[in-house]
Amino acid sequence: MKIINIQTEVKHIPLKTPFITALRRVENIEFVRVSITCKNGLVGIGEAPATKAITGEGIEDILDSIESVKSTLNHHSPQNALERLHENRQTDHPICLIGNSARASLDMALLSLIAQSENMPLYQYFGAEDAVHLQTDVTISLNTPQVMLEDARAACENNMDILKVKLGADIKHAIEVIQSISKELPAAKILVDANQAWSVQNCLHFIDKVKDCEIELIEQPVIAGDLEGLKIITEYSDIPILADEAVFTLEDAQKVIETASADMINIKLMKCGGVIKAIEILEYCKSNNVTCMLGSMLEGPTSINIALHLAMAYSDVIKYIDLDSPLLYKEMSDELEFIFEGKDIEYIGKD
Ligand SMILES: [Mg+2]
């Protein structure tokens, strides 16, 4: 079973409403889809979205990266190609230079080929015996407190009551938003995501002001590089602190956990370089009794499918799932292997 062709195409999915965080505003999901074909006819698909503001990779970067490693992966078996993709050679070989999102898309396509060749759904290949019922949060975009409360209310009415609330630098606004959502929607689970917008001082002030609100966690309050600041907040806070932008790789996760700078880790395939790398972080967290969020960028259906398969296999470590992209699509995709009914996600398999 040898790889004979690696092809890319650029795809777009319109969103119901713009997605707004402290870092960016998005109206269409744009991603590269890579298809890897083997001589026996099997095709594996992977995807990588453009998230220049976070991973540094735009569409052109991802296309160029994939192009640059085609000859390294072609004519190998998917298993060999996967090993080559993740090989740790400290050289200027193209395989070492590609971005983590491009690497993740190739990793997904290769794993999908390997699982197909073994006649297994991916979750079984990842180690789960049976499909597991999952639940995702849903994003409440940054807006005026009134609009955010209305969005949160509408989400709860549609069985999406795990709310990832995006907050910005204005700490007064942040406090008002969380106090009003917590008061008006007491059954909602509130996950706060500041996307690095706060100072340590502002974050401690926020924590004091929302102490009567039930909050599940606070995600990446301060700038990614400020682990000392993150640690001060983690020591001060009774609310668990989740590191997101501060953790891309296993080494980042180890640093955060060893220094006790955060309580939890948000793993995203596009940050770490694919499923193989995500599993290394999950195993590390599992052995250190650290729970995780499995998150995503705004992504296409194939990369969300694969992340959900991984979530089924690691449901003991993954406490929160932030894979709500399909809920934000203007129309539900028929390429999903899962049904989304509000926050509830069930595996239905391929057509
Ligand atoms: Mg985040």
Residues whose N, C-alpha, C, O or C-beta is under 5 A from the ligand:
A	BS01	MG	D193 E219 D244
